[in-house]
Amino acid sequence: MEKISTTLTAGQIAIETIARLAGAKGVTRETLAKQLGITRQTVTSRFRTRSMSLDDYIDTCRALDLNPAEILDRATKLATPTLPAVIKEALQGDRPFAVF
């Protein structure tokens, strides 16, 4: 599984994923913009800032023939630290923590 910084939200990871998949499919931002009825600059801004509305996210996924729910599900798993990672971080930090 690809390592993505946990400082990103699931939504940001999902947007980054669709941007990468668009490139992998050979879909240019100009082509995607025409399909969505927006400017290339708007597509670029959404991908660069990793920010768009839920409706825009779904429309973008559909334009790329991607399943928005599957991408968001995977992004959520990548953004959610696992228990071993949380324990490891706690053990390496300076903060005391409770053991139950």
PLY file of the C-alpha trace (Angstrom):
ply
format ascii 1.0
element vertex 100
property float x
property float y
property float z
element edge 99
property int vertex1
property int vertex2
end_header
0.00 0.00 0.00
1.33 3.43 -0.95
2.39 5.60 1.99
0.68 8.98 2.06
1.23 11.58 4.76
-1.33 11.28 7.55
-1.46 15.07 7.70
-3.83 14.95 4.73
-7.54 14.40 5.24
-9.36 11.56 3.51
-10.94 14.10 1.17
-7.56 15.54 0.22
-6.15 12.05 -0.38
-9.18 11.21 -2.56
-8.67 14.34 -4.67
-4.95 13.61 -4.99
-5.87 10.08 -6.09
-8.26 11.21 -8.83
-5.68 13.74 -10.05
-3.08 10.97 -10.34
-5.54 8.57 -11.98
-6.53 11.23 -14.53
-2.86 11.55 -15.47
-2.43 7.78 -15.61
-5.42 7.56 -17.97
-3.90 10.25 -20.16
-6.75 12.68 -19.52
-5.46 16.24 -19.66
-6.81 18.95 -17.40
-8.05 20.73 -20.52
-10.06 17.65 -21.57
-11.39 17.14 -18.05
-12.38 20.81 -17.84
-14.35 20.55 -21.10
-16.15 17.43 -19.82
-17.05 19.23 -16.58
-17.97 22.54 -18.24
-15.36 24.50 -16.28
-12.00 26.10 -17.06
-8.67 24.30 -17.04
-7.56 26.77 -14.37
-10.41 25.63 -12.11
-9.44 21.97 -12.53
-5.81 22.85 -11.80
-6.81 24.83 -8.71
-8.99 22.02 -7.35
-6.21 19.47 -7.79
-3.45 21.75 -6.50
-5.37 22.82 -3.38
-6.94 19.36 -2.97
-10.25 21.08 -2.36
-13.63 20.72 -4.06
-17.26 20.28 -3.10
-18.72 16.80 -2.80
-20.78 17.36 -5.96
-17.67 18.46 -7.86
-15.76 15.43 -6.52
-18.48 13.05 -7.70
-18.79 14.78 -11.10
-15.00 14.61 -11.57
-14.90 10.92 -10.69
-17.75 10.18 -13.09
-16.06 12.15 -15.88
-13.00 9.94 -15.36
-15.11 6.75 -15.14
-14.04 6.24 -11.52
-16.09 5.04 -8.57
-16.15 7.94 -6.07
-17.15 5.73 -3.13
-14.30 3.26 -3.70
-11.72 6.04 -3.92
-13.02 7.75 -0.79
-13.11 4.43 1.08
-9.46 3.77 0.23
-8.53 7.36 1.10
-10.25 7.02 4.48
-8.21 3.92 5.24
-4.99 5.70 4.27
-5.84 8.75 6.36
-6.77 6.77 9.47
-3.71 5.71 11.45
-3.67 2.11 12.60
-3.45 1.27 16.29
0.18 0.05 16.02
1.13 3.35 14.36
-0.57 5.32 17.14
1.23 3.26 19.81
4.57 3.66 18.05
4.08 7.42 17.81
3.12 7.61 21.49
6.22 5.65 22.51
8.49 7.92 20.48
6.99 11.17 21.71
7.76 13.23 24.78
4.21 13.14 26.06
3.25 10.65 28.76
0.29 8.45 27.99
-1.92 6.21 30.06
-1.72 2.44 29.85
-4.93 0.61 30.61
0 1
1 2
2 3
3 4
4 5
5 6
6 7
7 8
8 9
9 10
10 11
11 12
12 13
13 14
14 15
15 16
16 17
17 18
18 19
19 20
20 21
21 22
22 23
23 24
24 25
25 26
26 27
27 28
28 29
29 30
30 31
31 32
32 33
33 34
34 35
35 36
36 37
37 38
38 39
39 40
40 41
41 42
42 43
43 44
44 45
45 46
46 47
47 48
48 49
49 50
50 51
51 52
52 53
53 54
54 55
55 56
56 57
57 58
58 59
59 60
60 61
61 62
62 63
63 64
64 65
65 66
66 67
67 68
68 69
69 70
70 71
71 72
72 73
73 74
74 75
75 76
76 77
77 78
78 79
79 80
80 81
81 82
82 83
83 84
84 85
85 86
86 87
87 88
88 89
89 90
90 91
91 92
92 93
93 94
94 95
95 96
96 97
97 98
98 99
